[in-house]
């Protein structure tokens, strides 16, 4: 059975750092693109970052580029998100999510090739990050 | 970046109603669109991918259609378990979600 277990959230001050973890079971994490998605209190979903499956490429939303780093440890079947220089607007529940294994690995739009990083068929339970200013 | 706009933001309906939610994209991207259902305190659940393909185990009262810039999610006969918030997601260039549509009891 596929399971994702998020952890690492907590209360931090603005400017501080935090590392989130997502332990995967029931599948080999390195074979699939994985993402972090966040949801601010009472708000909608926002894709944050992704890491590709076979070849390690990483992708970030503009709102976190340069501050967040996604990575994985294949030996631990674990996905990470290191968040530096946290801001009040980063306050949210953070979910890790696995790409649904149906569809091509890349998508070409107007001649530009993008990795297919979604949709997401399995999600973690979420971990709350609160950044106090 | 591709922006996704859902309408309506809130929808009041009764059990048995036919419900339609629309998602419009700021630029065309074929059919790389998914729909999710989210209940309070829970992670989202994937319902439909590639605009119209139903995920296994999802009731057939859910259907999706559209291509290019306009997409719809239809629930043919609303059931008590369907009161939730629904999100569209484009995944043609990275990923963007719509702002959500809350389906509430009328």
Interface residues (C-beta under 8 A of the other chain):
Chain A: X35 X44 X45 X46 X47 X50 X59 X61 X62 X95 X100 X102 X103 X107 X109 X112 X114 X115 X116 X117 X118 X119 X120 X121 X123 X124 X125 X126
Chain B: X1 X29 X30 X32 X34 X36 X38 X43 X44 X46 X49 X50 X53 X55 X87 X89 X91 X92 X93 X94 X95 X96 X97 X98 X99 X100
